[in-house]
Every structure is written in C-alpha cells, then in structure tokens.
Amino acid sequence: MDQRQLADFLRTRREALRPEDVGLPAGQRRRTAGLRREEVASLAVISTDYYCRMEQQRGPQPSVEVLGSLARALRLSLDERDHLFRLAGHNAPARTLVGEQVSQATMRILDRLADTPAQVMSALGDTLVQTPAARALLGDQTSFEGHARCVAYRWFTDDTSRELYPAEDHPAIGRNYVAAARMGYARDGAGSRAAEIVDDLLERSAEFSELWKLHIVGMAHENEKRLLHPKLGLLEVQCQILHDPTQLHTMLVFTAEPGTSSHAKLAALGADPQSYLRDVPVDAHA
C-alpha cells in the first residue's frame, strides 16, 4: 500500500467535488475546497476518524468494501476506482456487466433523493448504496460481507432479516427471492458467485431447498409493500424500480400516498433520519 499516494489521491478527489455534486447543501463559510472530510466519511458510511487517518497517511490498509464505498462517495470513474484499489494494495475489481460500480448518472439521481428512502441493488441482490432515509427505514444493508451481502441469502439464513415485513407476507417474499436466485444462476452459470450462493443455501436452508425444487421462474414485482419499523410501526409504501441496463443495477425508491399516515411517517423519517435508525440491519428487496 502506498499511503502517501493514497492520501494525496483521496484529498484531490475530495477537493474536486462540490457539495451540490453529491446532493449536499452548499452552506456558507466553507473554509476548504470541495467536500469536508466528515462529509466524505458520511457518504461512504465510515467513521470520520477512519477517513481522516487515511488522508493523514496513518491509517491501516482499507478493505475492498471500504474502497468500494469511497469510490462511490467520491464519484470516481472506473479508471479512478481501479487506481484507488491499486494504491491501497488491492487488485482492481474485474470489470464485468454485473459489477458493483454505480454509474455516475445513477448517483446523481440518488443525490437528489436525500430525504427519500432509495437504494441501488446489484443483479445479485447486494445493496450498493443507500440514502440516509433508506438506512433509517430499512437498516444499513451495505455493511455485510461474503454471501451475507446478498439479500436472498440473508432471508434464508438470518431470521432478523424478516423483521421488516408482516409474517403473512413472508411466503410470497421467499418465493420471489428463490426466483431471483434461479435467474442469477441461469444468467451467470456454474462456478459463478450466484451459483456459490445457491449451493450454500441448498446446504443451509431446508426452506430454500424445498422452494428450489419447485423450479420457480419469474418474479412478481409488487409495487405495494408493507413495512414494519420499530419506531414508526406499519407503513404502506409504493416501491418504484429504475433499471440500469448496462450495470444490471436497480434503484428502489419508496414513497407513500399523500394524505395517509404512511406519508406522514416517511416525511418525518426523511426530515430526521438519524432519529429513526434501526438497531438491527434488515432487508427490503422482494
């Protein structure tokens, strides 16, 4: 790892961004060019102290997950992202159609939805980036590692992942996850990460195994969802899905009918997401 070059690269890219480039208010009396360190840390969902130590050439080697978050927070191009990984002593991620680098166009849309629950998902069901409101509504879904990054994997291996939905909705959601897993397996083939996740689930989850035998194909995309929040109670929301055909990413945007109690709850959450953060990360990608 080249700490000096890494620190310089992070600093120059941070200073090249304006608050409005990432959906933040410009404010007044900004003493530094570009974004503040704490703003980058918040966007990357890491601690300010951790980020500051990287810019001061005294931090440990960052993980590939942290680097991916920083690449998205700093709106890096693919070439810049690869350079960041190499400076940190890692191989650059493979450039495939099913990648994790969120396009700059998608990030610009997400920046304008800071007070709205919205998140970007990979083709394998990994949550790549969330708005603050989405983390408050759904939990921080970006911090998992290994197969647990996949929302379908967590559904069948971690009971806490089901706490977001009323129990009567669980069967339909489980069937959708199995259909998504089969689609990923067929698309990516044997030996792929999708296949590894399926093989692991077949060993670990009897429920998944029984549903897999049914050869479920096709997902029922229901715009209407019911979500359970520990502080807000039941919310009835609409989930709109935007597709990025190049990266095979989807953006989920959660809204509620104006004049309803759910709309008022989402408005309160969007105005002060820190007050509504969940204690346990859970999932919402059925």
N, C-alpha and C positions, 0 to 999 in steps of 0.2 A: 504494500500500500504506500502510495506517495502522499503523505499527509500535507505537505506544503502545496503541491499542485491541486490536491482535492480541496483544500481550504480556499485557495485562490479561485478555483472554478465555481465553487458554491457562492462565494461572495460576489463575483462578477455577474453571475446569473441572477442572484437575488437583487442586485442593484439595477439590473436591466429591466426589471418588472415594475410596473406602476400598480398601485392598489386597485385601480379600476380594471386592470388586466385580469385580475383574479376574483372579481366580484366584491372587493372591499371598498368602503368609503374612503375618499382621498383624505379627508380630515384637514386639519390646519397645523401649522408649525412643525412640519416633518423635518427633522434635523438630518436625516440620512437619505441618500439617493435610493430610489426603489423601495422595496419592502423592508420592513423591520425583521430582525431575526425571529422575534416571537410570532410574527405573522406567518413566516415560512414554517416554523415548527407546528403551529396550529393547523395549517393546511395539510401538512404531512402527517398529522396525528402522532407527533413525538413530543418529548418534553423540550422546552426552550433551552434548558441547561445542556441537554444532549446535543442539540444543534449547535449551540454556541461553542461547545468544546470541539466540534468538528472544524468550525471556522477558525478556531484558535490553535489548530494543529496538536491538540492534546486528547482527542477522543479515541476510543477503541475502533477497531475495524467494524464499520456498519454492516449489517446483514443485507442480503439481497432484497428482503422485504422492505427494509428502511430505505434502501436506494430506490426501489420502485416507487415508494411513496414520495420521496424527494423529487424524482423525475417528473411525477405528475404535478406536484405542488409548484415546481419551478417552470412548468410548461415546456419541458425540454423536447426537442426534436428527437427522432430515433438516433441520429448520429451523436447528438449531445448526451442522450441517455447511455449509449454504448461507451462513450468516453468517460462518463461518470463511474460506471461499473469498473472499468479498467483502472482508473485512478485509485479506486478503493480496493483493488486487488482481487477482483472477481472477473470471471469471463462474462462477456456481454451476452445478454439473453438472445436466444435464437429468434430470428425474425420470421415468424410464421403468420398465416392468416388468422390463426387462433391465438393471438398474442395478448399481452396484458397492458401494452402501452395505449392509453386512452388518447384518442385523436384530439388535437388542439381545438377543432371545431366543436366536438362534444364537450370539452372542458369549458369552452366559452358559454355554451348553453347552461351548463351546470352552475357556472359562476353567477348567472342571473337568477338562480333559484335558491339563493342562500337561505331564505326564510320558508322554503317549501321542502318537504321530505322528498328527496330524489337521490338515486344512486345508480351507478353503472356496474353492470354484471358482465362477466366473460361468458363465452359459449359453454364453459364447463360449470357455470354457477358460482364462480368466485366473485365476491364483491370487491371491486377495484377502487372505488372512491365513493364517498357519501357526503352529502351536505350536512351541516350541523343539525338541521332539523331531522334528517333521516336517522342520524345516530341517536337522537333523543327519542324518536318514535320506535325504531326497530332495534336499537342496540348497535354497538360498534362491531360491524361484521368484517372489518378489514384486518383484524389483528390475529386471525387464526393461521396456523401453519400446517404443512403437509396436506393429507387428504381432507382434513377438517376445514380447509378453506372452501371446499365445495358445499354449498347449502344442502344438497340432497344427501350427502354423506352425513352431515350433522343431524339431519332429520331422523335418520335411522339408527344413529349411534349415541345421540345425546338428547335425553328427554327434555332438557331445558329449552331446546330449540323449538319445542312445540308450544311453549307457553304464550306465544304471540297470538295463537288462534283459538277460538272456541273448540271444545273437544268434538262437537258434532261435525266440524269442518275437516277434521284430520284425515278421514279415509280418502276424500277426493284429492286433498293436497298430496298425500302419499302416492296416489296413482299418478299424479302429474309429475312428481319427481322421478318415478320409475320410467315413465315415458321419455322424460328428458334425458335420463341416463342411457336408455336404449338408443336414442337418437345420436347422442355423443359417441357411443360405442360404434355404431354403424358408420358414422362420419369419419372417425379418426382411426379405427381399426385396431387389431390386436397389437399389443405392445405399447399402445398409447397411454397417456395418463388417464383418459376416460376409461380404458379397459382395466387399468390397475384399480381404479376406484370401484368399478363394478365387481371385480374379483374379490376385493376386500369386503365389500358389503355382502356378497354372497356367503362369505365365511362368518361374518359378524352378526348379521341380522336375519332372523328367521322370517320376519315380516317382509323384508325386501326380497328374499328368496322366493317366497310364495307369490308375490306380485310379479316378479321377473318371469316366472313360469307361464304367466298369462299372456306374455308377449304383447304387452300394451304398447300401442303405437298411436301417436298423435296426442298433443296436449290441449286440454280445454282451458283456453285463456279467458278467465272470468275477470272482467273489469271491476266488478263489485267485490270488495273484500271486507271482512270483519276482523278487526284487530283488537287485541286486549293489551291495555297499557296499565302498569301497576299504579300510576298516579292519575291517569285520565279515565280509566275504565274502558268500556267498549266504544270503539269508533267504527263507523261505517264509512268506507272511503272508496273512491274510484282510483284504479291504478292504470294509468296510461303508459304505453310502451313505445319507445322510439328505438329504431334499429339502425346500427352502423353496419352496412353490408360488407365493408372492407375488413374490419376487425372482428366481425361477428359478435359485436357487443350489443347489449340492450340497456337503455336508460329507463328506469322505472320512476314515474312521477305520481305522487299520491296527493289527491285533492279530495274535498268533500262538498256536498251540495250546499250552496249558500242558504243561510237561514236555519240550518239544522244545528243540533248540539255538537255534532262531529266537526262541523265547520268552525264553530267557536273554539273547540278544543285544539284543532290544528293551528288556528290563529294564535292562540296563547302559547302553544309549543314553539311556533316559528318565531315569535317575538322574544322568547327567552329559553332557548333550547337547553342551556345548562341546568335549568331548574327541573327539567323533565327527563334527564338522562336515566337510562335503565341501569340497574345494578348488575344484571347478567345479560351478556350479549345473546340475542336471539335472531331469528331469521324471517325474511319475508320475500320469497321468490317462488311462489307456487303458480 
